[in-house]
Amino acid sequence: GNISYNFISKGKVVPVLLAGYGLANTVPLFNIPLIRTDFTVGVLNLGFGIKSFLRDDIAIRVEYRFQNFTGQKETTNSYYSYSQKVDTRIHTVQFGISILL
């Protein structure tokens, strides 16, 4: 789940903050889910940006987002023991357009 807060502004530019946490079984590479794990990985999302209204019903948005994927699995049996670990940090800048109905 993510929470996004849009600050109240009298102008056409609105600052935005976002934060969230979730669970996954994949880790993206260049925003494409590429590495699949057989254990649960925690995903932390943090970000900020600005939304600029072109009209009352159309806005463009630019944001920076940090994501941290972490998780670990230990496997042990009578023959061997090993550990799988995920610790990946991703920094992205995203652009978007909103059409409000």
C-alpha positions, 0 to 999 in steps of 0.5 A: 500500500502507498499513501500519497499526500498532495499539499493544498496550494492556491497556485497551479503547482502542488508539492506531493509526498508519498510513502508505502510498504508492500510485499513482493516475490520479484525484483525489477531491473529497469522497472521490469520485474526480472528476478523472481524469488521463492521467498517474500521480499519487503518493498519500501517506497518513498518519494516526492514531487510536484504536480502542475495543473495545466487546466482544472482537469489536466495536470502533469507530474514529476516525481523522484521515487526511492525503492528498497527491496529486502529479504532473506531465506535460509535453507538447511538440510542434512547435506548443505546449508545456504542463504539467499539474500535480496538487498536492492535499492532503486532510484527513479524519476517518473513523469506522468499526466493526469486527466481528472474526470 
